[in-house]
Amino acid sequence: MSPDYEKTLGKKIQFNRKRRGLSQKEFAVLLDRSEAWVSQVERGVRRIDRMTVLEKVADVLDLPVAELAAEAPVVASTVMEPPGASRLRLALSAAHSLKAILGGHEPPDLDKLREDTEHAWALTHEGNYADLAELLEDLVPQAESAARSAPEGERPELFRLLATVYHTCSAALANMGEPEAAWIAVDRSVVAAERANDPLLMAAGEFRLSIVFLGAWRYEQAARASGSAADALEPLAATGEVEAIALRGALTLQRAVAAGKANQADDAYEFIRAAREMAETVGPGRNDYNTEFGPANVDLYEVSVAVELGDAGVALRAADRVDATGLSSERQTRFHLDVARAHAQRRQIAESVASIQAARRLSPGLVGALPAVKQLVADLTTMSQPPSDELKSLATELGVL
């Protein structure tokens, strides 16, 4: 990337906005964005990460989109696949269900399957994808075989376990930037949940699917997946069934994130408010379907949504109220990364780096796997000329050039 920040995309947009005689507020209205969003883009602290948005900016400025794209900061990073990604893709590629239907099998060891499934979730939350891949290479075919060979009365529980195994696979692949493979895993989880006749587990699959869509920048699909599942659960939640309320709350948080990414601020904050009411009913200390839904998680999502909307001040004030100690290392890691993004939006480089380092101490595997972290570090080096030794060291360790 060029060390001359005056040549970056933000400066180019600012110059042409002024050329057209537009204030930031007027420009924001034409783009259907917030004034804060425009300010952050022009200052180089927010990246335009979708071609459709860049095309709209170019159209408003009456410029060829190629002219804007040519000015964007170019970030190079080493092509380094997260440990376990290839093995997880291969684990999904084998015809396990076909072999399970056609082959002879030993009676399933239910206790061992339950233990291994719980261990798979623990490895997923830790970001230990190498060990997870090694476990799932055996666990996926074992669970497929068990679900199809067990006596009829045992099959619902085994299909529930199979669905949960595929949830772990999907969560890991989504974190590693593998949305296509993660989508396959989610689809199989929903089929297994349906075979178990477990509508709540099916809804948990839609929760995972919305995460996959968010990671693939398919925000409308994420909103549709989470919204339709949340609406479907409404009658069951109205009966007071806590698991249904928790799942509906978790899906509502996904709706909030999708709205935030789509710059729909009123909807995003309204979904956060609705989720908070559900969390008060559910109470703390639960982890229904590995969603970790509860009051603390709603607080974390409020920070995340505020960052997506460019409300860095709101995000940092909300972060001061967060107590995430009861949540998994994965959720705590994501919280620190959202705080890092908020500091970056305010050009507080040192504070942002410190938050990334806090995230790395919690889950180095997850931080190293998330593509968005490398982009954030690259953006920080663009803002900071020259970058500090700590930032340069972080960029080197994450493979950002």
C-alpha positions, 0 to 999 in steps of 0.5 A, spaced: 500 500 500 502 507 498 505 510 504 502 517 501 495 517 505 493 523 500 492 518 495 487 514 498 480 513 496 477 517 502 481 523 500 479 522 492 472 522 495 472 528 499 475 532 493 470 530 488 464 531 493 467 538 494 468 539 487 460 538 486 459 543 492 456 537 497 456 538 504 458 531 508 450 531 510 448 532 503 452 527 500 450 522 506 443 523 504 444 522 496 448 515 498 442 513 503 448 513 509 449 517 515 454 523 515 458 519 520 459 514 515 461 519 510 466 522 515 469 516 516 470 514 509 473 520 507 478 520 513 480 513 511 478 509 517 472 506 514 473 501 508 468 501 502 468 493 502 462 492 497 463 494 489 455 496 489 457 501 495 463 504 491 459 504 484 453 508 488 459 513 490 461 513 483 455 515 481 453 520 485 460 523 484 459 523 477 465 519 476 467 512 473 467 507 478 474 505 475 477 512 477 475 511 484 477 504 485 484 505 482 485 510 488 483 505 493 488 503 498 491 496 496 492 491 501 497 485 500 497 479 505 500 472 505 495 467 502 495 463 508 489 458 509 487 457 517 489 450 520 484 445 519 480 449 513 482 444 508 481 438 512 474 440 514 472 441 507 474 434 505 470 432 511 464 435 508 466 432 501 466 425 503 459 421 502 458 419 509 451 418 509 451 414 503 456 409 506 452 409 513 446 407 509 449 401 505 454 399 510 454 395 516 455 398 523 457 397 530 452 399 535 453 406 536 457 408 543 452 414 545 456 416 551 462 417 547 458 421 541 456 426 546 462 427 549 466 428 542 460 433 540 461 437 547 469 437 545 468 439 538 464 445 541 469 447 546 474 447 540 470 451 536 469 456 541 477 456 543 479 457 535 483 451 535 481 449 528 487 444 527 484 439 533 477 440 531 478 438 524 482 432 526 476 430 531 471 431 526 474 427 521 472 421 525 466 424 528 462 426 522 462 419 519 461 416 526 455 420 527 452 419 520 453 411 521 450 412 528 444 416 526 442 411 521 444 404 524 441 405 531 434 402 533 428 407 531 427 409 538 434 412 539 434 415 532 432 422 534 437 423 539 442 421 534 440 425 529 440 431 534 447 430 535 449 429 528 445 436 527 450 439 533 456 436 529 455 440 523 453 446 527 460 446 530 463 445 523 459 450 520 461 455 525 469 454 524 468 454 517 464 461 517 470 464 522 475 461 517 472 465 511 469 459 508 462 461 507 460 456 501 463 450 505 459 452 512 453 453 508 453 446 506 454 444 513 448 448 515 444 445 510 446 438 513 444 440 520 437 442 518 436 436 515 438 432 521 434 436 525 428 435 521 429 428 521 430 428 529 423 432 529 426 438 533 424 445 530 428 448 535 434 445 533 432 447 526 431 454 528 438 453 531 440 451 524 437 458 521 441 462 526 448 459 524 446 460 516 445 467 518 452 468 520 454 464 514 450 469 510 453 475 514 460 473 513 459 472 505 456 479 505 449 477 503 446 481 508 439 481 505 439 473 506 442 474 513 436 478 515 431 473 511 434 467 514 434 470 521 427 474 521 423 468 518 426 463 523 424 468 529 417 469 526 416 462 526 418 461 533 414 467 536 408 462 537 412 457 541 416 463 545 409 466 547 407 460 551 413 461 555 418 456 553 425 459 555 429 455 550 424 458 544 425 465 547 432 464 547 433 462 540 428 467 538 432 472 542 439 470 538 436 470 531 433 477 533 441 479 534 442 476 528 437 481 525 440 487 528 447 485 525 444 484 518 440 491 519 447 494 522 451 492 516 445 494 511 446 501 514 439 501 517 440 504 524 433 505 526 431 497 525 438 495 528 437 498 534 430 496 535 432 489 534 437 490 540 432 493 544 427 487 543 433 482 544 434 485 551 427 484 553 427 477 551 434 476 555 431 479 561 426 473 561 431 468 559 436 471 564 444 470 565 448 463 565 444 460 559 447 457 553 441 454 549 443 451 542 450 454 543 448 461 542 450 464 549 444 468 549 442 472 555 443 479 557 451 480 557 451 477 550 446 483 548 451 488 551 456 485 546 451 485 540 450 492 542 457 494 541 458 490 534 452 494 531 454 501 533 461 499 530 457 497 524 453 503 523 459 508 525 457 510 531 464 509 535 462 513 541 456 509 542 460 503 541 465 505 546 460 507 551 456 501 551 463 497 551 464 500 558 458 497 561 460 490 558 461 484 563 463 478 558 467 474 563 461 469 563 461 468 556 466 463 551 473 465 549 470 466 542 465 471 544 470 475 548 475 475 543 469 478 538 468 483 543 475 486 543 475 486 536 469 490 535 472 495 541 478 495 536 474 497 530 471 502 534 477 505 536 480 505 529 474 509 527 476 514 531 483 514 529 485 511 536 491 507 533 494 505 540 488 503 543 485 499 537 492 495 537 491 494 544 484 491 543 487 486 538 492 484 542 487 482 548 483 478 543 489 474 541 491 473 548 484 470 548 484 466 542 490 466 537 487 461 533 480 465 531 484 472 531 489 469 526 483 465 522 478 471 521 480 475 514 477 482 517 482 482 523 487 482 517 484 488 514 483 492 520 490 491 521 492 493 514 487 499 515 491 501 521 498 501 518 495 505 513 492 510 518 499 510 522 505 513 518 509 511 520 506 505 524 509 503 531 513 497 532 508 494 536 503 495 530 508 493 525 510 486 529 502 485 529 502 486 522 508 481 521 505 476 525 498 476 522 501 476 515 499 483 513 504 486 508 
